[in-house]
Amino acid sequence: MFDRDRIEKNCLRCKYLRLLDTSHGKCRIDRATLVELPTKGLEESCERWQDSGQQYFVRRGWLKAQKKKEQQ
């Protein structure tokens, strides 16, 4: 059975992250109040983290494809 308490709570797994490239993204948690969204590394985390669910696996696939393109 899947245990949500045991997953790594980093930005890549957060529902508020919008990927920019293979190592950074924008945190959209305060998008209504901030003009410039903060840039976060994919391994960073914060206390307002929320699980992105299936979106994590979509992001992993995109990252894998981008890294493959960079190697060619």
PyMOL commands that set and color helices and strands:
alter all, ss='L'
color gray80, all
select helices_A, chain A and resi 4-6+11-13+55-71
alter helices_A, ss='H'
color red, helices_A
select strands_A, chain A and resi 17-19+24-27+39-41
alter strands_A, ss='S'
color yellow, strands_A
deselect
rebuild
show_as cartoon
